[in-house]
Amino acid sequence: MQDNILISVVGKTDPIRGQHDGPVLHIIRHYRPGMAILLLSKEVGDEESEYHHNEEAIHMLDKDCEVKTIPTGIQDVHSYDDFAIRLLAICNNVRKEYPERKILLNITSGTPQMETALCMIAISDPDHYTAIQVSSPERSANRSPMFNPREDLIEDWFETNVDNEEGNPCRCQEPQLLNFRRPMLQFQIQSLIGNYDYSGACLLYRDNKQNFSERTGMLLEHAKRRLNLEHKEAEQMAEKLGMKDKLYPIKRSDVAQLIEFFNSMRIKQIRGELNDFSMRLEIMTLYMGRYVLEKCMRVQLEDITIGSRAKNSYIMRLSEEKCTRKIPGVGAYLDEQFSDKKQGRFMWGNPVNALSIIHIVKFLSGRSGYEKYGAVADEMIKWARLSGEVRNPAAHTIVAITDETIRESYGKDSRTLVKNICMVLQKVFGTEAKSDAFEIYEHLNAMIWEAMEM
């Protein structure tokens, strides 16, 4: 165990009390660390610096243990504000200097406040720190005679120390610190899911699943899969939870799929991942335009396009003949809308894109019964233009898309854009778009918080 390093504040029961090891000496007896770092407060500093009784007792037990003493300057040993940061800094410095060595933290010596601070440090990095608790020989409060360096000889006390006798039990324990660990882990998971970082929360849960219910892990896994648009896996997890109907309130698959995609965009915007958000905007615009065209206006894409296979994909190209036959007058309208292009007119035969589909929707909104889709088309044309002006340059250069970038093109920030997308979806889908579906991740977060309390 020579690779261990013991860090301990020096308490009044150290090094020997009532013919038994104090906590520091007892940990060294049973763990045999290669180094002991003793932290001295003002309360014991002068006494220890004058008499060195703790260091002498350690070397009587283990002459090979290197002892370092650090005067901390701590005056109020009962005030967290006076020592918490200093204790953490000392521990971090030792960890950085000896990254390969396990650090033992004595959580028995010192005041209760100091013990608590060391417990918190131990659970912050369990890979490097191990908390050691030493019970008193009487299994009760220490009221036995205390070594006095001004009057007593440490050699005499060490000779009569019954812990030197063979067969005496080890009083060291490595507590799991669940009273400290669980609230801290719970707070960390809540912080992660508050930022919709379900992947990070899943990793933290897996490393500490013994502290939480299985339901917590299943909800986190569902949320992670769902946000990643892994629909099949997310639905399977919802079925295992017995919550398929609650987690998927929309029954129409085409509507549900578009709202799922919108929710993933909304989370991207909240997290400030505007490059990813902008890349998804064109997809949203294209599929929403197709939904309105096919489901609301009864014009199937196959009626106005010619399809062809290219490698592993199927490309649909707008056909002038089919489109003008199906929608009389649309050709002149499209030429007018695209007159600012290099060719001065609309180019037929190109693959279907969001802007061309939305312009066809806009043209059809002039027909009787479709008037309500005019404002929808106007809004979606802005999305398509924004996507072309912002997303395309960012995809080919090292450019960070910001709210200012979006505002320059769209006239409003990304948060307002998300609200407008939501309003369009609700207007188009009507009663099919249940309001709960637009807040599914907030509902999931509440379920996860509740499960963590179980």
CORTAMO-V749115 format. One record per backbone hydrogen bond with DSSP energy under -0.5 kcal/mol. NH is the residue of the N-H (numbers start at 0). CO is the residue of the C=O. If there is no record, write none. Layout:
BEGIN
nh=NH co=CO
nh=NH co=CO
END
This chain:
BEGIN
nh=3 co=0
nh=4 co=101
nh=5 co=34
nh=6 co=4
nh=6 co=103
nh=7 co=36
nh=9 co=38
nh=10 co=8
nh=13 co=10
nh=16 co=19
nh=17 co=144
nh=19 co=16
nh=21 co=14
nh=25 co=21
nh=26 co=22
nh=27 co=23
nh=28 co=24
nh=29 co=25
nh=30 co=26
nh=31 co=27
nh=33 co=1
nh=33 co=3
nh=34 co=3
nh=35 co=65
nh=36 co=5
nh=37 co=35
nh=37 co=67
nh=38 co=7
nh=38 co=36
nh=39 co=37
nh=39 co=69
nh=40 co=38
nh=41 co=73
nh=43 co=40
nh=44 co=40
nh=45 co=41
nh=47 co=43
nh=48 co=44
nh=49 co=45
nh=50 co=46
nh=51 co=47
nh=55 co=51
nh=56 co=52
nh=57 co=53
nh=58 co=54
nh=59 co=55
nh=60 co=56
nh=61 co=57
nh=64 co=61
nh=65 co=33
nh=65 co=63
nh=67 co=35
nh=69 co=37
nh=71 co=39
nh=71 co=69
nh=72 co=39
nh=76 co=74
nh=78 co=75
nh=79 co=77
nh=81 co=78
nh=82 co=78
nh=82 co=79
nh=83 co=79
nh=86 co=82
nh=87 co=83
nh=88 co=84
nh=89 co=85
nh=90 co=86
nh=91 co=87
nh=92 co=88
nh=93 co=89
nh=94 co=90
nh=95 co=91
nh=96 co=92
nh=97 co=93
nh=98 co=95
nh=100 co=97
nh=102 co=127
nh=103 co=4
nh=103 co=101
nh=104 co=129
nh=105 co=6
nh=105 co=103
nh=106 co=104
nh=106 co=131
nh=114 co=110
nh=115 co=111
nh=116 co=112
nh=117 co=113
nh=118 co=114
nh=119 co=115
nh=120 co=116
nh=121 co=117
nh=122 co=118
nh=123 co=119
nh=124 co=120
nh=124 co=121
nh=127 co=124
nh=128 co=124
nh=129 co=102
nh=131 co=104
nh=132 co=172
nh=134 co=132
nh=134 co=170
nh=138 co=135
nh=142 co=140
nh=146 co=15
nh=148 co=146
nh=150 co=147
nh=151 co=147
nh=153 co=151
nh=156 co=152
nh=157 co=153
nh=158 co=154
nh=159 co=155
nh=160 co=157
nh=161 co=18
nh=161 co=159
nh=163 co=160
nh=164 co=161
nh=167 co=164
nh=172 co=132
nh=174 co=172
nh=179 co=176
nh=180 co=176
nh=181 co=177
nh=183 co=179
nh=184 co=180
nh=185 co=181
nh=186 co=182
nh=187 co=183
nh=188 co=184
nh=189 co=185
nh=190 co=186
nh=191 co=187
nh=192 co=188
nh=193 co=189
nh=194 co=190
nh=194 co=191
nh=195 co=192
nh=196 co=191
nh=197 co=195
nh=200 co=196
nh=201 co=197
nh=202 co=198
nh=203 co=199
nh=204 co=200
nh=205 co=201
nh=206 co=202
nh=207 co=203
nh=207 co=204
nh=208 co=205
nh=210 co=207
nh=211 co=208
nh=215 co=212
nh=216 co=212
nh=217 co=213
nh=218 co=214
nh=219 co=215
nh=220 co=216
nh=221 co=217
nh=222 co=218
nh=223 co=219
nh=224 co=220
nh=225 co=221
nh=226 co=222
nh=227 co=223
nh=228 co=225
nh=229 co=224
nh=230 co=228
nh=233 co=229
nh=234 co=230
nh=235 co=231
nh=236 co=232
nh=237 co=233
nh=238 co=234
nh=239 co=235
nh=240 co=236
nh=241 co=237
nh=241 co=238
nh=242 co=237
nh=246 co=242
nh=247 co=243
nh=250 co=248
nh=252 co=250
nh=255 co=251
nh=256 co=252
nh=257 co=253
nh=258 co=254
nh=259 co=255
nh=260 co=256
nh=261 co=257
nh=262 co=258
nh=263 co=259
nh=264 co=260
nh=265 co=261
nh=266 co=262
nh=267 co=263
nh=268 co=264
nh=269 co=265
nh=270 co=266
nh=271 co=268
nh=272 co=267
nh=273 co=271
nh=276 co=272
nh=277 co=273
nh=278 co=274
nh=279 co=275
nh=280 co=276
nh=281 co=277
nh=282 co=278
nh=283 co=279
nh=284 co=280
nh=285 co=281
nh=286 co=282
nh=287 co=283
nh=288 co=284
nh=289 co=285
nh=290 co=286
nh=291 co=287
nh=292 co=288
nh=293 co=289
nh=294 co=290
nh=295 co=290
nh=295 co=291
nh=296 co=291
nh=298 co=292
nh=299 co=297
nh=302 co=299
nh=303 co=300
nh=304 co=300
nh=305 co=316
nh=307 co=314
nh=309 co=312
nh=312 co=309
nh=314 co=307
nh=314 co=312
nh=316 co=305
nh=316 co=314
nh=317 co=349
nh=318 co=303
nh=319 co=317
nh=322 co=318
nh=323 co=319
nh=324 co=320
nh=325 co=321
nh=326 co=322
nh=329 co=326
nh=332 co=328
nh=333 co=329
nh=334 co=330
nh=335 co=331
nh=336 co=332
nh=337 co=333
nh=338 co=335
nh=340 co=337
nh=343 co=340
nh=347 co=345
nh=348 co=317
nh=349 co=346
nh=351 co=315
nh=356 co=352
nh=357 co=353
nh=358 co=354
nh=359 co=355
nh=360 co=356
nh=361 co=357
nh=362 co=358
nh=363 co=359
nh=364 co=360
nh=365 co=362
nh=366 co=363
nh=369 co=366
nh=372 co=369
nh=373 co=370
nh=375 co=371
nh=376 co=372
nh=377 co=373
nh=378 co=374
nh=379 co=375
nh=380 co=376
nh=381 co=377
nh=382 co=378
nh=383 co=379
nh=384 co=380
nh=385 co=381
nh=386 co=382
nh=387 co=383
nh=388 co=384
nh=389 co=385
nh=390 co=385
nh=390 co=386
nh=391 co=386
nh=393 co=389
nh=394 co=390
nh=395 co=391
nh=395 co=392
nh=396 co=392
nh=398 co=396
nh=400 co=398
nh=405 co=401
nh=406 co=402
nh=407 co=403
nh=408 co=404
nh=409 co=405
nh=410 co=405
nh=410 co=406
nh=416 co=412
nh=417 co=413
nh=418 co=414
nh=419 co=415
nh=420 co=416
nh=421 co=417
nh=422 co=418
nh=423 co=419
nh=424 co=420
nh=425 co=421
nh=426 co=422
nh=427 co=423
nh=428 co=424
nh=429 co=425
nh=431 co=428
nh=432 co=429
nh=433 co=431
nh=436 co=433
nh=437 co=433
nh=437 co=434
nh=438 co=435
nh=439 co=436
nh=442 co=438
nh=443 co=439
nh=444 co=440
nh=445 co=441
nh=446 co=442
nh=447 co=443
nh=448 co=444
nh=449 co=445
nh=450 co=446
nh=451 co=447
nh=452 co=448
nh=452 co=449
nh=453 co=450
END
